């Protein structure tokens, strides 16, 4: 039998399978003639083919149902996520607004403290830094120091206590 290049093995395998069907039919039916056995083998092969086609159609139908179910589940999940996403966005906006407020207030307090200390120092006629002594720096004379207000005066450098 003629076949295309590279198809020899496939045709040989198909011929071997068809021969096996014929032998099986001969064992069951006995010798009823080559023509009848060939027709019955052909019908057997067609029956297998039809069964395979029906199974393929059933599987394709199942695949379509599963794809629809997957799409519906994805849409449902997306719909369920929208309220959560909206709440997260609202919470994010609140946190950002609070952060801006805290930063602005901290900046304003920092400027007020600096301006007050500077004007305090200028009013006293001092040229030294208007910032209070750091805890690790030695305290000014008469200053309660980091331990607190022991002598009834505030814990500020001496030049700030004069005003």
GIPEKA-V131483 format. One record per residue. N is the residue number from 1. PHI is phi in whole degrees, -180 to 180 (999 if undefined). PSI is psi in radians with two decimals (NA if undefined). Layout:
# GIPEKA-V131483
n: (N,N)
phi: (PHI,PHI)
psi: (PSI,PSI)
This chain:
# GIPEKA-V131483
n: (1,2,3,4,5,6,7,8,9,10,11,12,13,14,15,16,17,18,19,20,21,22,23,24,25,26,27,28,29,30,31,32,33,34,35,36,37,38,39,40,41,42,43,44,45,46,47,48,49,50,51,52,53,54,55,56,57,58,59,60,61,62,63,64,65,66,67,68,69,70,71,72,73,74,75,76,77,78,79,80,81,82,83,84,85,86,87,88,89,90,91,92,93,94,95,96,97,98,99,100,101,102,103,104,105,106,107,108,109,110,111,112,113,114,115,116,117,118,119,120,121,122,123,124,125,126,127,128,129,130,131,132,133,134,135,136,137,138,139,140,141,142,143,144,145,146,147,148,149,150,151,152,153,154,155,156,157,158,159,160,161,162,163)
phi: (999,-87,-150,-71,-61,86,-101,-58,-63,-64,-64,-63,-65,-64,-64,-66,-66,-65,-62,-63,-65,-62,-62,-63,-65,-64,-65,-76,-98,84,-83,-118,106,-63,-65,-64,-63,-64,-65,-64,-64,-61,-64,-62,-64,-63,-63,-63,-63,-62,-61,-65,-64,-65,-65,-63,-62,-63,-65,-64,-63,-62,-62,-62,-63,-65,-65,-63,-63,-64,-63,-63,-66,-65,-65,-64,-64,-64,-65,-69,-77,-58,-63,-64,-62,-62,-66,-65,-65,-64,-63,-62,-63,-64,-62,-64,-64,-62,-62,-60,-62,-63,-64,-62,-65,-62,-64,-64,-62,-63,-67,-63,-62,-66,-67,-64,-66,-66,-68,-61,-67,-68,-66,-85,80,-89,-113,-73,-60,-88,-85,-63,-66,-72,-61,-87,-89,-65,-74,-71,-61,81,-88,-68,68,-65,-71,125,-92,-85,-108,86,-106,-69,-86,-126,-57,-57,-67,-84,-83,-72,-97)
psi: (2.43,2.54,2.93,2.80,2.34,-0.06,0.07,-0.81,-0.72,-0.80,-0.70,-0.73,-0.74,-0.72,-0.69,-0.70,-0.72,-0.71,-0.70,-0.66,-0.76,-0.77,-0.72,-0.75,-0.69,-0.67,-0.69,-0.74,-0.34,-2.93,1.87,0.15,2.50,-0.68,-0.83,-0.74,-0.73,-0.72,-0.80,-0.68,-0.72,-0.77,-0.67,-0.78,-0.76,-0.65,-0.75,-0.72,-0.80,-0.74,-0.73,-0.72,-0.71,-0.70,-0.70,-0.78,-0.74,-0.76,-0.67,-0.69,-0.77,-0.72,-0.76,-0.74,-0.75,-0.67,-0.72,-0.76,-0.69,-0.77,-0.74,-0.72,-0.70,-0.74,-0.72,-0.75,-0.69,-0.74,-0.69,-0.51,-0.45,-0.83,-0.67,-0.76,-0.74,-0.73,-0.70,-0.70,-0.70,-0.77,-0.70,-0.74,-0.72,-0.79,-0.75,-0.73,-0.78,-0.71,-0.81,-0.75,-0.81,-0.75,-0.78,-0.78,-0.73,-0.75,-0.76,-0.77,-0.71,-0.74,-0.71,-0.79,-0.76,-0.75,-0.73,-0.78,-0.69,-0.80,-0.59,-0.81,-0.69,-0.65,-0.50,-0.11,0.25,2.68,-0.04,2.98,2.48,0.03,2.51,2.72,2.44,2.75,-0.53,-0.07,2.67,2.50,2.65,2.77,2.34,0.01,2.44,-0.24,-2.93,-0.34,-0.29,-2.94,1.43,-0.47,0.25,0.00,2.81,2.78,1.09,2.79,2.76,-0.67,-0.42,-0.30,-0.29,-0.39,NA)
